[in-house]
Amino acid sequence: MSKPTTAADMPDELRRRLGVPDAVVIGLGSMIGAGIFAALAPAAHAAGSGLLIALALAAVVAYCNATSSARLAARYPASGGTYVYGRERLGDFWGYLAGWGFVVGKTASCAAMALTVGSYVWPGQAHAVAVAAVVALTAVNYAGVKKSAILTRVIVAVVLAVLAAVAVAALTASASDAARLDVGGDAGFGGVLQAAGLLFFAFAGYARIATLGEEVRDPARTIPRAIPIALGITLVVYAVIAVAVLTVLGPRGLAGATAPLSDAVRAAGVDWLVPVVRVGAAVAALGSLLALILGVSRTTLAMARDRHLPHALAAVHPRFKVPHRAELVVGVIVATVAATSDVRAAIGFSSFGVLAYYAVANASAWTLTPEEGRPARVVPVLGLAGCLALAFALPVSSVISGAAVLAAGAAWYGVRRLAAARS
């Protein structure tokens, strides 16, 4: 009788350690992060008093994406997320393009989150602090995914406590000090659509659950449960915060705010809470950065296994059972970008790449059969149309740079295929 195969016998396989609570927490750590501290002001600038409509629109697209991703993740419980789904359902090119968009776009997200940490912790040395944060969290991820989940749980608890304090302070402000809440739209449909694209940046973290498909227990059950739970909690939190901030600042005040949540508690007359909000923003950005590095390294692992990226990055550490080379390379690249880039440009560029990634996910979900757990047909159709609409409603500079990078990735794929055909 042959000896049963164990994890130690499969050095290239990751270890399944995460249950539903851990997966939900990782998703929350990715979504309830710096986005809610930073995205409200530019979204209000685009949508005016239509901010809540934009939030609802972004949530609908996110729900469709989450549903499609959950069904696909249950069918293909391997690291890589939509890179794997696109490859299996649509063909090698579409999987590659999704993976390329995710890795490049989320690398920019990592840099944006790191710079957010720096701007809150030490504004005068934001780039240096950003690099230090990347190095520290890369080391945490290197030590194992379970340790990352534990740290993320602590971060999520801190951020939720800070956001609760902001909501209570704003919503209990006296009527004489609070601005009138106005939820009507006065910026036109284009402005609302652009705001939804910007707010989508704050919802996009649920992909991190799917990219960890090879490290969760019973993925066919865990992933479809964890993704909607994480998204639902995030939507409720965002809606409460948006209403609270609009209540005290009003649409115009929010649009002009440099630190919306800090300005909101100050306008509510709770100045002592401002430093707490600043700390909460920094912690939130650290949580997002931790989960982002985790997800990008796993997609890098999957692409390296298929040799779309250098195969050396497919190595899994024999002790920690993590893709250690991929994590180190991602950490070095993110640290370099964080040391040299601008946070606003990074966010816009990232949003385009992420929306392209989810467009492929929805197209892949459309091809599932009922026996494979296909969602209702309207879900991937609405998700695909929503992703494309939000992507091309982003600022022109973001659309041009994002499309150029996707085109460069496609060209590289074509060159590799041509070279392989000739050899």
Secondary structure as UniProt FT lines:
FT   HELIX           7..9
FT   TURN            11..12
FT   HELIX           20..31
FT   HELIX           34..38
FT   HELIX           40..47
FT   HELIX           48..50
FT   HELIX           51..75
FT   TURN            79..81
FT   HELIX           82..89
FT   HELIX           92..121
FT   HELIX           123..125
FT   HELIX           126..142
FT   HELIX           145..171
FT   TURN            175..177
FT   HELIX           188..200
FT   TURN            201..203
FT   HELIX           204..206
FT   HELIX           207..211
FT   TURN            212..214
FT   HELIX           219..255
FT   HELIX           260..267
FT   TURN            268..269
FT   HELIX           271..273
FT   HELIX           274..305
FT   TURN            306..307
FT   HELIX           311..314
FT   TURN            318..320
FT   HELIX           324..340
FT   HELIX           343..366
FT   HELIX           370..372
FT   HELIX           378..393
FT   HELIX           396..422
//
